[in-house]
Amino acid sequence: MRILGIESSCDETAVAIYEGGKGIVAESVASQIETHAKFGGVVPEVASREHLKVLPALTQQVLSDADCDWSSIDGIAVTAGPGLMGALLVGVSYARSAGLVNDIPVLPVHHMEGHLFAPGLSPEGLPAFPFMSLLVSGGHTLLIRVDGLGQYKVVGQTIDDAAGECFDKAARVLGLPYPGGPEIAELATSGDATQFKLPRPMMHKPNFNFSFSGLKTAVMYAAKGCEDFNAQAKADLAAATEEAIADVLMKKAMKACQAEDISSLVIAGGVAANKTLREKLKQDSAKHGVQVFVPDLAYCTDNAAMIAYAGFLRFQRGDHIHDDWDANPRWKLEDLS
């Protein structure tokens, strides 16, 4: 079975083909980072126009790279939400049109479900059910118990800013370009995190929720209160910010695994690419008897491979294809259960 996946929920236009028994046979991502960098963040209308401009050609390129055409595609999986409404509509409209013209079934895929199963694209594969997933990105910070495909329970989530959003806003304070996460990670390599004392919001609360707005504000005041905010001070503050975010995520994830009696943790989403977070989780997980599974770096950020794979799993299971669906920017993961 060959499934063509389409991802256009935010600022990455991506297409991939997943084939049962082989894995990803072709994929491509058209990034809009340079386009949005001058605005300091994603501009929804601009993102939609860019998707519209590149998606048809990108799809044909991937079909060509896989040495196939529409007649050899068994199903189309497309991100239907959550995300930016205009951006989602471009992907959904294109997928539905391609499906109609070529008589191919089209399946809506939840963007977060794609991230949850992204480690399945790695040679190690997914852990056995149930497992805990720490899903961290620019728009989401969630702890999710996964008991099977479509069987999800959100056990913790951010009550304000997401971890990735905190990275981006802290980067602005440091004068770094968008997106902030990779920029802070790079700058932090030459910094000393002990030079700044930053809070770890809600880390010791008995629940599994997160809050990063206070940390973001603390970074701003730390920068303003520094007498000589030179290059080294910026590197130190970057390191302190990264440490604070990683500490909170690590502590909450371990607590959730213990509370749910789960021994496997999947880290997914763009922030999962952060080296400090990966190292902290792997070190601490060993102390708690938890095994950590992380996608390849290419599959941490938004991509179509994870959408094609999630779609493959649902097509393989025989999920019913119906027509009464559309792009849903506020689609909740719990609605899949």
N, C-alpha and C positions, 0 to 999 in steps of 0.2 A: 504494500500500500504506500503510495506517494502522496504526501500532504504538502501543499504550498502554504506557507505562513506569511502573513502581512502584519507589520507593526507600524502604527503611526499615531500613537497616543499623545506624544509630546513633541520633541524636537529631533527625533531620529526617524528617518524613513528606512525601513528594513524589509527585506524579502528573503525567505529561505525555503529550501525543500528538504523535508525529512522523509526518509524511506525506511520502512520496517526491515530490520536485519542489517542495515547499513549505517543508519544514522543520518547526519546532515551531509547531503551530497553536493549542495551548492548554497551559497548565501552571500549577501551583500548589504552593507549599511551605508547610507548617505547621511553624514552628520551635518547638523546646522549650527554647531558650536560657534564657528567664526561669524556666522550671520547674526547671531544673537549676542555675541560677546560685547559688541559696541553699545548694546542697550543695557548691559549688566544683568540680563535675565531673559527668559523666553517671552517673546511677544506673540500671543496666540494667533493673531491674523497673519503675521509673517510666517509662522510655522505652517499654517494651513496652506498658504500659497506655495511654499517650498515643497510640501508633500505632493501637491497637485502637479507641480512641475516635473518632479523626478520619478514618481512611482511607476508610471507605465514603462518607461525605459529601463528602470531598475529591475522590474519583473521580467522583461524580455531578456535582460542580461543574465539573470539567474537561471531562467529556463535554458538559455543557450549554454551556460556553464555546466549545467546538469545533462547536457546533450539530450534534451527532451522537448516536447511541445505540450500544449494544453491537453491533447488527447491522451497523454500518459499521466495526467494528474487525476487522482481519485477523489480529492477533496481539498477545499480551501478553508483555512483557519485564519480568522482575522480578529485583531484586538477590537472589541466593541466597547470597552470601558474598563476601569475609569480612566479619565484623562481630559484633555482639552476638547471641547465639543466639536469645533471646526476641524481639528486635526483628525479626530476619530471618524468624522463623517467622510473625509477623503478616503481613508482606508476601507471603510465599510461600503461606501458607494462603488468603489473600484472592484472590490471583491464580489459584490453582488452582481455587478454588470458582467464581470468575467465569468462568473458561475452561470448566469443566464445564457450568455452567448455560447458557452462551451458545454452546457448541460452538466455542470459539476456542482455537487452539493456544497453549500457554504455554512460554516459553523462559527458562531460568535464565541470568542475566547476571552475570559477575564484576564486582564493584564497581570494581576497579582498571582493568579493561578499559574501563569507562565513562569513567573519568578520562582514560585514554590517548587516547581518541578525542573527548573534549569539544571540542578546538579545531575539530573538523569542523563544529560548530554555528555558528562564526563566519563572517562573509562571506569571509575569506581562505581558509578551509578548511584541511584537513590538508596537510602537506608530502608530497612523494613518498617512498615507501619506498626504502631504510631510513631511519629517523630515530631519534634518541635521545630518551628521555623521562625527565625529572626529575620524579618523582612524590613530592610532599611534603605531608604532612597530619599530623593529630594522632596517628595510629597507624602511619604509614608514611613511610619515606624510602628511595626506591629509584631506581636508575639502570637503565633498561631499554632494550635495543636492540629496536626494533620493525621486523621485516622484512615484516609483513603482518598481516592479521586472524588472530589466533590464533598468530602466529609471534613469540614473545617470548623474549629471553634476559636474565636479570637479571645485570648486570655489576657492580653495587655495591648495598649496602644497609647500614642501620644495625646495629651490633652490640649496641646497647642502646636508649637513648631515641630516639624520632623527633624531627624538628625541631619539629613542632607541639607535642609533649609538652614539649619544652624551653621553648618560648614560654609554655605554660600554667603550668609550675612556676616559671619566672622571674617571671611575673606575680604569683603568690602571694607571693613574696619582696618584691615591690614594693607589695603591698597592693592589687592590681588585681583586678577581678572576672573570672569565667569568661565566655567563652573568652578566653585571654590574648593570643593573637596580635594581634587588632585593637586591643586596649587598649594593648599595648606599642608598636605602630606609631603610634598616635595620640600617646601620651606622648613618643615619641622625636622627634617633629617639633620639640619645644622643648628638646631635649637636645644635648649635645656629647659625641660618642662618644669623643673623645680623653682625656676626664677619667678613664676607667677602662681599664686594660689587661687584657683578657680573652684566654684561650687560644683557639686555633683547632684543636681536637682532630683529629688524623689528616690535616690538610690537606696535609701534605707527604709522607705515606706513599705508596709506589709503587702501592698498590691503589686501588680506587674506593669503599671502604667508608666509613661514617660512624660517629661516636660523639659523642653530645651530653650524656652523663651528667656528664662532667668539667666541661663548660661550665656546666651547671646548678649544680653544686657551687661553681664559681668565682663565680657571681653571688651565691650565698648568702653566701660569705665576704667578697665585696666590700661587700655591704650591711652586714654585721656589723662590718667593719673601718673603715667610714666614720664619722669623728668627728661630723659633723653631717649626718645622712641626711635632709635637708630635701627640699622639693618639687623644687628644681633638681637635687639630687644623684640623686633618683629618675629624673628625666627623662634625665639624663646616662647613668645605668646602663641605662636602657631602650634608649637609642640605641646604647650599646656592645654590648648583647646582640644587638640586631637586626643590627648590622654584623658581629659575629662569626659568627652563623648564616648570613647572606647570603654572607660571604666563603668559608666552607667549601663551601657548596652550589655557588657559582659556580665555584670552583677545580676541584672534583671533576667537575662537569659538563663543563667545557671539556677536562679531561684525558681523560675517557671518550670524548668526540667525536673527539679526536685519535687515541686508541688504536684506535678502531673505524673510523677513516677516514669519519666521518659529518659532513655539513655542515648538518644541520637538527636543532634541539633543541626539543622540546615541553615546556613546564612545565605541570604539572597538580597538582590537589589544593588543599586549603584554603590552604596557605602560599603558593601561587602568586599569591594576591591581594595579597601583601605588596609595596608599592610599591618599597621599597629593593631587594628581591631582583630585581624586574623590571628596575629601572634598571641594577643592577650587571651582570646577565646580558646585557642588550642592549648595554651599553657594551663589555664584555669580549668578547662574541661577535664583534663587528665586527673586533677585532684578530686573531681566530683564523679568520676566514672562515666563521663559523657563523651561520645565520639562526635567530632565535628565534620560536617560535609560542606564544602564550598564549591560553587561552580568555577569553571575556568574563568579567568579575568574577562575574556571577551563576552561571556554570558552573564556577567554581573549587571552591566548597564543594559538599557533597553535594546532588544534585538528580536529578530523574527524567528530565530532558531528555536527559542523557548516557546513561542506561540505555535509554531509548526509541530513541535513535540507534544505540547499539551493537547493540541487538536488531534494529533495522531492517537493519543491515548483515549480520547473520547470517541473518535470514529471507530477505533478498534473495539471499544466496549459496546458499540452499537447505539450510541446516544441518538435520540430522536431529533431529526432536523425539522424545525417548524419555521413558519414565515413571520410570526408575530414578534419580531425583535428588531431593535435598532440600536444605534450608538447611544450609550448611556454614560455620561461623564461622572455620574455618582453611583455607579453600579457597586453594590456592596458584596464583598466576598461571601458573607453569610447567606446571601440569596441563592448561592449555588447549592447549598446543603439541602 
